[in-house]
Structures are given as C-alpha cells and as structure tokens.
Amino acid sequence: MRPHYKPIPSNESKLFQAVVQENEKEFEYPWHYHPEFELTYILRSHGVRYVGNSIENFFDDDLVLVGSNLPHCWINAADQEYPANAIVIYLKQEFMDKTWMESYEFEPIHKLLALSNRGIKFDKSVALRIKEKCFELHKLPPLEKLILLLQILHELAQTTEYHFLCEQGFSYELNHAYNERVNIVYKYIEKNYQNKISLAGIAAQLNMSEEYFSRFFSKIMKKSFFEFLNEYKINRACKLLIESDKQISEICYASGFESVPFFYRQFKKFKNCQPKHYRLNYQKAFS
C-alpha cells in the first residue's frame, strides 16, 4: 500500500514553481509523494482529500499545505459537472536553504514548513484572503514572484485559523513496490461503501489473506481498515448534510451504515458533534 513517487518538472526557478491547473476533468495523480512542499488551492472542485492517514471532504476554496514526502491526493466526486481548477505551489528543497530559511527573518515560515509534515488545512476565510495573491503568482517577473510567495507564506505562518490533518503525525517508509495498493483500496471503497464491505472482500482485491491485509493496512495507515472505512462513510454523510435536506436516517443509510445508533456513535467519534448540530453549524457559518 505504497504511494507513487511524483517527479515535479523543473522550471526556471530553483526555489519554487507555481502551476495553474485549469479545465481539468479531474486531478490526474493518484496517492503520491514528492520531496517538494506543496501548497494546493482548490479553486473549483469537490470530492475526497487524502493526506497521510487523513480523510476529509473538500470543496471550492480548499487550501492545504503538505510537507515533504507526505503522501496525498485529491479525488474528484463522480457527480462533478464542471472542470476541476486549482493553483498548486511547489517549494523545492533549495527553498529550505539553511543560510536564509533558518535566519531570524524567516523563523515563522520555517516553523510553518516544519509543521506541514502533519498536513495543514487552512480555514476558508484564510484561503479567501490570499486567493488573489495566488492568482497573481504565475503572472509576475521572477523576483516579484518570489517576494509575493514569501508574503503568502508569511501570512499563513501568522494565522491560527487552521487544523492539522494528521493529528498523530504520519511517518512513512517510502517504497515503490506497493504503489498501486492504496489506490486499489480507495477505488474499492468509493465504489462499494454503500454495500457491506468485508475484510475478506477487500483483502481479495489485493490477493492477501484477511490477517495479512489487516496487519499491513494498520501498519501503513496507523489505523484499522474498518476505522478508515467508517471515517470515509462519515465524510460522505457530512457531504449529504451540507448539500441536501435529507433526514438524518436517510443520510445514515445512504452513507453505507446499517444502524442509526451506530451511525450516531461514529459521527460523534469523528466529528465530535451530532449530525443535526453539524448541519446547523455549517448553515450558520455560511448563511
């Protein structure tokens, strides 16, 4: 269950690269990693985001900073009717040069990048504040581009409006041998989450025994397969709570749960509130 290594094409700068992905049907890379730090601004798309062992829904104005070699991917929702657009900024290894990045002037940015090994999801309000600056990046001459990038990173380093995606951290032994397996698991869950998924069924997809798959998955993802599966289902439920007016019981079954009481317990576990309150809090925040 290993991610792909994704080489980042070089450009004229040895420090960073800003890429605008426009009119994409979907984000093209599966679960992958690279030595560059990555700041991703989703301009228009929605689906499920995986960073390390974190699973969350993502929507427009999703802003995430991913650390060096931290596996990640954004998977678009199947019902998406419009192209996926994003701005992606890659900070190369040379950007972390000790001569300047560990100096007093850059201490906040250095701390921010050190924390990014846990994955940092910034609040939507933060994303909207830097949106125009992100748009400007690829239009400017090299020196002005670098200055604007430092301003963006400094602003992100000053905010407290964020949360970590991998609360326990996520150390990963990089190995190409199993680079397809995690994507097979993701695709299987996405296709079958509304049905009863057994350990035998998912293990068979990878030609493993149940016991071996269970140990293997827990070692890699730092959580059991069924905890991972229930977290995925809860995030599907959150999407329905936000985007529909369905009853809670309807959402429970539509998300793949067979028992309403169990659904409530799992929702409380992963979201620290009840479904009704989650919906009300969202409506209040964006009304």
C-alpha positions in Angstrom: 0.0 0.0 0.0 2.5 2.5 -1.2 2.1 5.9 -2.9 3.5 6.8 -6.3 6.6 9.0 -6.4 5.7 12.0 -8.5 8.5 13.9 -10.1 7.9 17.7 -10.3 9.1 19.2 -13.6 11.7 21.8 -13.2 11.3 25.4 -14.4 13.5 28.5 -14.5 13.4 28.8 -10.7 15.4 26.5 -8.4 13.3 27.6 -5.4 9.7 27.1 -6.3 7.1 26.5 -9.0 3.5 27.8 -9.3 1.2 25.8 -11.6 -2.4 26.7 -12.5 -4.5 23.6 -13.4 -7.4 24.8 -15.5 -10.3 23.0 -17.1 -9.2 19.6 -15.8 -11.8 16.8 -15.9 -10.2 15.5 -12.7 -6.9 15.9 -10.8 -4.7 13.4 -12.6 -2.4 12.0 -9.9 -3.3 9.1 -7.5 -1.9 8.8 -4.0 1.6 10.1 -4.4 4.5 11.9 -2.7 7.5 14.1 -3.7 10.3 15.9 -1.8 8.8 19.3 -2.5 6.5 21.0 -0.1 3.1 21.6 -1.7 0.5 24.4 -1.2 -2.7 23.5 -3.0 -5.6 25.9 -3.5 -8.7 24.2 -5.0 -10.5 26.9 -6.9 -13.3 24.8 -8.2 -14.0 21.1 -7.4 -15.3 18.8 -4.7 -14.6 15.3 -3.6 -12.5 13.5 -1.0 -9.0 14.5 0.0 -6.4 12.0 1.4 -3.3 13.3 3.2 -1.3 10.7 5.1 -4.0 8.8 7.1 -6.5 11.7 7.0 -9.8 11.6 5.1 -11.8 14.7 4.5 -14.3 16.1 2.0 -13.0 19.1 0.0 -14.9 21.9 -1.7 -14.1 25.1 -3.5 -11.5 27.3 -1.8 -9.8 24.3 -0.1 -6.3 25.4 1.0 -3.8 22.8 2.2 -0.1 22.7 2.9 1.5 19.3 2.5 5.0 18.5 3.8 7.9 16.9 2.0 7.3 13.3 1.1 3.9 13.3 2.8 1.6 11.1 0.6 -1.6 12.8 -0.6 -4.2 13.0 -3.3 -7.5 14.8 -4.2 -10.2 12.6 -5.8 -13.0 14.4 -7.5 -16.6 13.4 -6.9 -18.2 11.3 -9.6 -21.1 13.7 -9.9 -19.0 16.7 -10.6 -20.4 18.5 -13.6 -17.8 21.2 -14.1 -14.0 21.2 -14.7 -11.6 21.0 -11.7 -9.4 24.0 -11.3 -6.6 24.5 -8.8 -3.4 26.5 -8.1 -0.5 24.4 -6.9 2.7 25.8 -5.5 5.7 23.5 -5.1 8.5 24.6 -2.8 11.7 22.9 -3.8 14.4 21.5 -1.5 16.6 24.5 -2.2 13.9 26.8 -0.7 14.8 25.4 2.7 18.5 26.5 2.4 19.8 27.0 6.0 21.6 30.2 5.1 18.4 32.1 4.9 15.4 29.9 5.9 16.8 29.4 9.4 17.6 33.1 9.9 15.5 35.3 12.3 13.6 37.0 9.4 12.2 33.7 8.2 11.6 32.0 11.5 7.8 32.0 11.2 7.9 30.5 7.7 10.4 27.9 8.8 8.2 26.8 11.7 5.2 26.6 9.3 7.0 24.3 6.9 8.2 22.2 9.8 4.6 21.7 10.9 3.5 20.8 7.4 4.7 17.2 7.8 1.3 16.7 9.6 -0.6 18.3 6.8 -2.2 21.8 7.4 -5.8 22.6 6.3 -6.4 26.4 6.5 -9.9 27.7 7.1 -11.8 29.0 4.1 -11.6 32.6 5.4 -7.8 32.3 5.2 -8.0 30.9 1.7 -10.2 33.8 0.5 -7.7 36.3 1.9 -4.8 35.0 -0.2 -6.8 34.0 -3.3 -5.9 37.0 -5.4 -2.2 36.7 -4.4 -2.2 33.1 -5.5 -3.7 34.1 -8.9 -1.0 36.8 -9.4 1.9 34.4 -8.8 2.3 33.0 -12.2 1.9 36.4 -13.9 4.8 38.2 -12.3 8.5 38.5 -13.1 10.8 36.1 -11.2 11.9 38.5 -8.3 8.4 39.9 -7.8 7.0 36.4 -7.8 9.4 35.3 -5.1 8.5 38.4 -2.9 4.8 37.7 -3.3 5.3 34.0 -2.4 7.1 35.0 0.8 4.2 37.3 1.6 1.8 34.5 1.2 3.8 32.1 3.4 4.3 34.8 6.0 0.5 35.4 6.1 -0.1 31.7 6.5 2.5 31.5 9.2 0.8 34.2 11.2 -2.7 32.7 11.3 -4.2 30.4 13.9 -7.2 29.5 11.6 -6.2 26.0 10.6 -6.1 22.4 11.8 -3.7 19.5 11.3 -4.8 16.7 9.1 -2.6 14.0 10.7 -3.0 14.6 14.4 -0.6 11.8 15.3 1.8 12.7 12.6 2.5 10.3 9.7 5.8 8.7 9.2 6.0 6.7 6.0 8.6 4.3 4.7 8.8 5.2 1.0 8.8 2.2 -1.2 7.7 1.8 -4.8 6.9 -1.9 -4.5 3.3 -1.4 -3.4 2.5 1.8 -5.1 -0.8 0.6 -6.6 -2.3 -0.9 -3.5 -3.6 2.1 -1.6 -5.3 3.3 -4.8 -7.0 0.0 -5.2 -8.3 0.3 -1.6 -9.6 3.8 -2.3 -11.3 2.9 -5.5 -12.9 -0.2 -3.9 -14.3 1.8 -1.0 -15.5 4.6 -3.3 -17.4 2.0 -5.4 -18.7 -0.2 -2.7 -19.1 1.9 0.5 -22.9 1.8 0.3 -22.8 -2.0 0.4 -21.5 -4.3 3.2 -17.7 -4.4 2.8 -16.0 -7.4 4.4 -12.3 -7.9 5.3 -12.3 -10.9 3.0 -13.6 -8.9 0.1 -11.1 -6.1 0.3 -8.2 -8.5 1.0 -9.1 -10.4 -2.1 -8.7 -7.3 -4.2 -5.0 -7.3 -3.2 -4.5 -11.1 -3.2 -3.9 -11.1 0.5 -5.2 -13.1 3.4 -7.5 -11.3 5.8 -5.0 -11.4 8.6 -2.1 -10.2 6.5 -4.1 -7.4 4.9 -5.4 -6.3 8.4 -1.8 -6.1 9.8 -0.5 -4.5 6.6 -3.2 -1.8 6.5 -2.8 -0.9 10.2 0.9 -0.6 9.9 0.8 1.7 6.9 -2.2 3.9 7.8 -1.8 3.9 11.6 -5.5 2.9 11.9 -7.5 -0.2 11.3 -9.3 -0.8 8.0 -12.7 -0.5 9.5 -11.9 2.7 11.3 -10.7 4.1 8.0 -13.9 2.8 6.2 -16.2 4.3 8.9 -14.4 7.6 8.7 -14.9 7.6 4.9 -18.6 6.9 5.4 -18.9 9.7 7.9 -17.4 12.2 5.5 -19.9 11.0 2.8 -22.6 11.7 5.4 -21.2 15.2 6.0 -21.4 16.0 2.3 -25.1 15.0 2.3 -25.8 17.0 5.4 -24.3 20.1 3.7 -25.7 19.6 0.2 -29.2 18.2 0.9 -32.1 18.5 3.2 -32.5 14.7 3.7 -33.5 13.3 7.0 -30.7 12.0 9.3 -31.9 8.5 9.0 -31.9 8.7 5.2 -28.3 10.0 5.3 -27.3 7.2 7.6 -28.3 4.5 5.1 -27.2 6.4 2.0 -23.7 6.6 3.6 -23.5 2.9 4.0 -24.4 2.5 7.6 -26.9 -0.3 8.6 -27.8 1.1 12.1 -28.8 4.6 13.1 -27.5 4.3 16.6 -24.1 3.1 15.3 -24.1 5.9 12.8 -24.6 8.5 15.6 -21.8 6.9 17.7 -19.4 7.1 14.7 -20.4 10.6 13.8 -19.7 11.7 17.4 -16.3 9.9 17.3 -15.1 11.5 14.1 -16.8 14.9 14.2 -17.2 15.5 17.9 -20.9 16.5 17.5 -24.2 15.1 16.3 -25.3 15.2 12.7 -28.0 17.8 13.3 -25.6 20.1 15.0 -23.0 19.6 12.2 -25.6 20.7 9.7 -26.8 23.7 11.8 -23.2 24.9 12.4 -22.4 24.7 8.7 -25.5 26.7 7.8 -24.8 29.3 10.4 -21.2 29.7 9.2 -22.1 30.1 5.6 -25.5 31.8 5.8 
